Amino acid sequence: MNNFFDNQRIFQLIWRRKFHFIVVGVVAIVLSAIFSGPVFIQPKFKSEARIYPTNLWTLSEESETEQMLEVLNSRDIKLKMFDAFDLATVYEISPDDPHYLTYMLDIYNSNVSASKTKFETVEVKVLDYNPQRASDMCDSIIHFYNKKVRNMHKAKDLEMVEISKKGLSRKLTEMNSVTNRIDSVRKQYGILDYESQVEGVTEGYMEALANGRASTSGAREIKNLYENLAEQGSEAQLLEGKYAFLQSVIDSLTIQYEHYLSEYEKDITYSHVVEYPVPADKKSYPVRWLIVAFSTVSAVFLALLVFLVFDYRKKE
């Protein structure tokens, strides 16, 4: 056994049986060429697309390209593709099979891929028996990606619309209450603007007292207003301040609400297509020369092992 793999012995064997190896090689070439043909292996055509992510939120530490890959490789999109192209029929998998989803995902994943390039684009590749279907599947993956991301964004935007709307509604209700109270104070006590009235009324009342006109009708009106300011002035001032504050809060909430509503209502895409898919005019699978080469090398190597064993037994 020590000289079983002796180089000199192997070269001698190859030279002695060169015609055998030639026959084995020729037979391997012929058979592999036949069995790798379309009669035995249905050819597949490849369609490709390259896309850039855009308009995405920043999530965790993932890049936008990584986020795009997460969505493209999601099961939701794969299931949509199954239905859109009736892939169960294409892949010859019965929906009634208990392992239907497992088989479908395995075949789909072997024919469809999405990967990041060195330029931070995402390359989508689809292999299919029909070149037009491969191209359409590429297009549909991009479409379903945009639709899924749009739905994700709309769900979040709608949530923010509802939150900002509720906040705005609460402040408007509070504003109505303050406005009603201010109107009541104005009608009942005549306090229209505490800051501007208090100085003028106080000065007028003091002047009437100094001039001995406290008993006149005008002075009595000033006195009543003066007393109202003294009695209700603090509340009026507080209501006016609260009204101004609520007005600024409502303005801010209105801007916020309109922003989220605008985000929710807009209809945009989340990818820039750098290279659109087109139907291939040449098959990509199988690579017949590679199958022929591998089969021939394997057959010749196997023949060499067999001849070595026979030769070794003869010499024992």
C-alpha positions as CSV (number, residue, x, y, z in Angstrom):
1,M,0.0,0.0,0.0
2,N,3.0,2.3,0.4
3,N,3.5,2.7,-3.3
4,F,-0.2,2.9,-4.1
5,F,0.0,6.6,-4.8
6,D,3.5,6.6,-6.1
7,N,3.8,9.3,-8.8
8,Q,6.0,7.2,-11.1
9,R,3.6,4.4,-10.9
10,I,0.6,6.7,-11.6
11,F,2.3,8.2,-14.7
12,Q,3.2,4.8,-16.0
13,L,-0.4,3.6,-15.5
14,I,-1.8,6.7,-17.3
15,W,0.6,6.1,-20.3
16,R,-0.3,2.4,-20.5
17,R,-4.0,3.0,-20.3
18,K,-4.1,6.3,-22.3
19,F,-6.6,5.0,-24.7
20,H,-8.9,3.9,-21.9
21,F,-8.7,7.4,-20.4
22,I,-9.5,8.9,-23.8
23,V,-12.5,6.6,-24.2
24,V,-13.7,7.5,-20.7
25,G,-13.2,11.2,-21.4
26,V,-15.0,11.1,-24.7
27,V,-17.9,9.1,-23.2
28,A,-18.1,11.5,-20.3
29,I,-18.2,14.5,-22.6
30,V,-20.9,13.0,-24.8
31,L,-23.1,11.9,-21.9
32,S,-22.7,15.1,-19.9
33,A,-23.5,17.2,-23.0
34,I,-26.6,15.1,-23.6
35,F,-27.8,15.1,-20.0
36,S,-27.1,18.8,-19.5
37,G,-29.2,19.6,-22.5
38,P,-32.7,21.2,-22.4
39,V,-34.4,17.8,-22.7
40,F,-33.1,16.8,-19.2
41,I,-32.4,20.1,-17.6
42,Q,-34.9,22.9,-18.3
43,P,-32.9,26.2,-18.9
44,K,-33.4,29.2,-16.7
45,F,-33.1,32.8,-17.6
46,K,-31.7,35.6,-15.3
47,S,-33.1,39.1,-14.9
48,E,-31.4,41.7,-12.7
49,A,-32.2,45.1,-11.2
50,R,-30.1,47.5,-9.1
51,I,-31.8,49.9,-6.8
52,Y,-30.8,52.6,-4.3
53,P,-32.8,53.1,-1.0
54,T,-34.4,56.5,-0.5
55,N,-36.9,58.3,1.9
56,L,-36.3,55.7,4.7
57,W,-36.2,56.4,8.4
58,T,-33.1,55.8,10.4
59,L,-33.6,52.6,12.4
60,S,-31.1,51.4,15.0
61,E,-27.6,51.3,13.5
62,E,-28.6,49.8,10.1
63,S,-27.8,51.6,7.0
64,E,-30.6,52.4,4.5
65,T,-29.3,49.6,2.2
66,E,-29.5,47.1,5.1
67,Q,-33.0,48.2,5.8
68,M,-33.9,47.8,2.2
69,L,-32.5,44.2,2.3
70,E,-34.5,43.4,5.4
71,V,-37.7,44.4,3.6
72,L,-36.8,42.8,0.3
73,N,-36.1,39.5,2.0
74,S,-39.2,39.6,4.2
75,R,-41.6,36.7,4.0
76,D,-44.5,39.1,3.3
77,I,-43.0,40.0,-0.1
78,K,-42.2,36.3,-0.9
79,L,-45.8,35.3,-0.2
80,K,-47.1,38.1,-2.4
81,M,-44.8,36.9,-5.2
82,F,-46.2,33.3,-4.8
83,D,-49.7,34.6,-5.4
84,A,-48.9,37.2,-8.1
85,F,-47.1,34.7,-10.3
86,D,-48.8,31.5,-9.3
87,L,-45.4,30.1,-8.4
88,A,-46.9,26.9,-6.9
89,T,-47.8,25.9,-10.4
90,V,-44.4,27.0,-11.8
91,Y,-42.5,25.1,-9.1
92,E,-44.9,22.2,-9.2
93,I,-45.7,22.3,-5.5
94,S,-49.2,21.4,-4.4
95,P,-50.8,23.9,-2.0
96,D,-52.3,20.9,-0.1
97,D,-48.8,19.5,0.6
98,P,-48.2,19.7,4.4
99,H,-44.7,21.1,3.7
100,Y,-45.9,23.5,1.0
101,L,-44.5,26.6,2.5
102,T,-41.1,25.0,3.3
103,Y,-40.7,23.7,-0.3
104,M,-41.9,26.9,-1.8
105,L,-39.5,29.1,0.2
106,D,-36.6,26.7,-0.5
107,I,-37.1,26.9,-4.3
108,Y,-37.9,30.6,-4.3
109,N,-34.7,31.4,-2.3
110,S,-32.6,29.4,-4.7
111,N,-34.0,31.3,-7.6
112,V,-34.4,34.8,-6.2
113,S,-31.8,36.8,-4.3
114,A,-31.2,40.4,-3.1
115,S,-27.7,41.4,-2.0
116,K,-25.7,44.6,-1.3
117,T,-23.0,45.7,-3.8
118,K,-19.8,47.6,-3.0
119,F,-21.5,50.8,-4.2
120,E,-24.3,50.5,-1.5
121,T,-26.9,49.6,-4.1
122,V,-29.1,46.5,-3.8
123,E,-28.9,44.0,-6.6
124,V,-32.0,41.8,-7.2
125,K,-31.6,38.7,-9.2
126,V,-34.3,36.3,-10.5
127,L,-33.9,33.0,-12.3
128,D,-36.9,31.6,-14.1
129,Y,-37.8,29.2,-16.9
130,N,-39.5,32.1,-18.7
131,P,-37.3,35.2,-19.5
132,Q,-40.3,37.6,-19.5
133,R,-41.6,36.2,-16.2
134,A,-38.1,36.6,-14.6
135,S,-38.1,40.3,-15.7
136,D,-41.7,40.8,-14.4
137,M,-40.8,39.2,-11.1
138,C,-37.9,41.6,-10.7
139,D,-40.2,44.5,-11.3
140,S,-42.8,43.1,-8.9
141,I,-40.3,42.7,-6.1
142,I,-39.5,46.4,-6.4
143,H,-43.2,47.3,-6.5
144,F,-44.0,45.2,-3.5
145,Y,-41.0,46.6,-1.6
146,N,-42.3,50.2,-2.2
147,K,-45.8,49.2,-1.2
148,K,-44.7,47.5,2.0
149,V,-42.4,50.4,3.1
150,R,-45.2,52.9,2.2
151,N,-47.7,50.9,4.4
152,M,-45.1,50.8,7.2
153,H,-44.6,54.5,7.1
154,K,-48.4,55.3,6.7
155,A,-49.1,53.1,9.8
156,K,-46.6,55.1,11.8
157,D,-47.7,58.5,10.3
158,L,-51.4,57.7,11.0
159,E,-50.5,56.9,14.6
160,M,-48.8,60.3,14.9
161,V,-51.8,62.0,13.2
162,E,-54.2,60.5,15.7
163,I,-51.9,61.5,18.6
164,S,-51.5,65.1,17.4
165,K,-55.2,65.3,16.6
166,K,-56.2,64.2,20.1
167,G,-53.8,66.7,21.6
168,L,-55.1,69.5,19.4
169,S,-58.7,68.6,20.2
170,R,-58.0,68.7,24.0
171,K,-56.4,72.1,23.7
172,L,-59.2,73.5,21.6
173,T,-61.7,72.3,24.2
174,E,-59.7,73.9,26.9
175,M,-59.5,77.1,24.8
176,N,-63.3,77.2,24.4
177,S,-63.7,76.9,28.1
178,V,-61.3,79.8,28.7
179,T,-62.9,81.9,26.0
180,N,-66.3,81.4,27.5
181,R,-65.0,82.4,30.9
182,I,-63.3,85.5,29.5
183,D,-66.6,86.5,27.6
184,S,-68.5,86.1,30.9
185,V,-66.1,88.3,32.8
186,R,-66.2,90.9,30.0
187,K,-70.0,91.0,29.9
188,Q,-70.5,90.9,33.7
189,Y,-67.7,93.1,34.9
190,G,-66.7,95.1,31.9
191,I,-63.1,94.0,32.0
192,L,-62.0,94.0,28.4
193,D,-58.2,94.1,28.8
194,Y,-56.9,94.1,32.4
195,E,-53.4,95.5,31.5
196,S,-54.7,98.5,29.6
197,Q,-57.8,99.2,31.7
198,V,-56.3,99.0,35.2
199,E,-54.0,102.0,34.9
200,G,-56.5,104.2,33.1
201,V,-59.4,103.4,35.5
202,T,-57.3,103.9,38.6
203,E,-56.0,107.3,37.4
204,G,-59.6,108.4,36.4
205,Y,-61.1,107.3,39.7
206,M,-58.3,109.0,41.8
207,E,-58.8,112.2,39.7
208,A,-62.6,112.2,40.3
209,L,-62.0,111.8,44.1
210,A,-59.5,114.6,44.1
211,N,-61.8,117.0,42.2
212,G,-64.8,116.2,44.4
213,R,-66.8,114.6,41.6
214,A,-67.2,111.2,43.2
215,S,-71.0,111.5,43.3
216,T,-71.4,112.1,39.6
217,S,-72.7,109.3,37.3
218,G,-69.5,109.1,35.4
219,A,-67.5,108.9,38.6
220,R,-69.8,106.1,39.8
221,E,-69.2,104.1,36.6
222,I,-65.5,104.6,37.0
223,K,-65.8,103.5,40.7
224,N,-67.8,100.3,39.7
225,L,-65.2,99.4,37.1
226,Y,-62.4,100.1,39.6
227,E,-64.1,97.8,42.1
228,N,-64.6,95.1,39.4
229,L,-60.9,95.3,38.5
230,A,-60.0,95.0,42.1
231,E,-62.3,92.1,42.6
232,Q,-62.0,90.2,39.3
233,G,-58.7,91.6,38.0
234,S,-56.5,88.7,39.1
235,E,-58.8,86.2,37.4
236,A,-59.1,88.3,34.3
237,Q,-55.3,88.6,34.1
238,L,-54.9,84.9,34.7
239,L,-57.5,84.1,32.0
240,E,-55.8,86.4,29.5
241,G,-52.4,84.8,30.1
242,K,-53.8,81.3,29.8
243,Y,-55.6,82.3,26.6
244,A,-52.3,83.6,25.1
245,F,-50.5,80.4,26.2
246,L,-53.2,78.1,24.8
247,Q,-53.1,80.0,21.5
248,S,-49.4,79.4,21.1
249,V,-49.8,75.7,22.0
250,I,-52.6,75.3,19.5
251,D,-50.6,77.0,16.8
252,S,-47.7,74.6,17.5
253,L,-50.0,71.5,17.6
254,T,-51.7,72.6,14.4
255,I,-48.4,72.8,12.5
256,Q,-47.5,69.4,13.9
257,Y,-50.8,67.9,13.0
258,E,-50.7,69.3,9.4
259,H,-47.1,68.0,9.1
260,Y,-48.0,64.4,10.0
261,L,-51.2,64.5,8.0
262,S,-49.1,65.6,5.0
263,E,-46.7,62.8,5.6
264,Y,-49.6,60.3,5.8
265,E,-51.3,61.5,2.6
266,K,-48.2,61.7,0.4
267,D,-47.6,58.8,-2.0
268,I,-43.9,58.4,-2.8
269,T,-41.5,55.6,-3.7
270,Y,-38.7,54.4,-1.5
271,S,-36.2,53.3,-4.1
272,H,-34.3,54.8,-7.1
273,V,-34.0,52.2,-9.9
274,V,-30.4,52.4,-11.3
275,E,-30.8,49.5,-13.6
276,Y,-34.2,48.2,-14.7
277,P,-34.8,44.5,-15.4
278,V,-35.2,43.3,-19.0
279,P,-36.0,39.8,-20.4
280,A,-32.8,37.9,-21.0
281,D,-32.1,36.7,-24.6
282,K,-29.7,34.0,-23.4
283,K,-30.1,31.3,-20.7
284,S,-28.0,31.5,-17.5
285,Y,-28.5,28.0,-16.2
286,P,-27.3,25.4,-16.7
287,V,-23.7,26.3,-17.7
288,R,-23.2,23.3,-20.0
289,W,-19.4,23.7,-20.5
290,L,-18.9,23.7,-16.7
291,I,-21.0,20.6,-16.3
292,V,-19.2,18.9,-19.1
293,A,-15.8,19.9,-17.8
294,F,-16.6,18.8,-14.2
295,S,-18.2,15.5,-15.4
296,T,-15.2,14.7,-17.6
297,V,-12.6,15.4,-15.0
298,S,-14.6,13.4,-12.4
299,A,-15.0,10.5,-14.8
300,V,-11.3,10.4,-15.7
301,F,-10.3,10.7,-12.0
302,L,-12.7,7.9,-11.0
303,A,-11.3,5.8,-13.9
304,L,-7.8,6.5,-12.6
305,L,-8.7,5.2,-9.1
306,V,-10.3,2.1,-10.5
307,F,-7.2,1.3,-12.7
308,L,-4.9,2.0,-9.8
309,V,-6.9,-0.6,-7.7
310,F,-6.8,-3.2,-10.4
311,D,-3.2,-2.6,-11.1
312,Y,-2.3,-2.8,-7.4
313,R,-4.2,-6.1,-7.0
314,K,-2.5,-7.6,-9.9
315,K,0.9,-7.0,-8.4
316,E,0.0,-8.5,-5.0
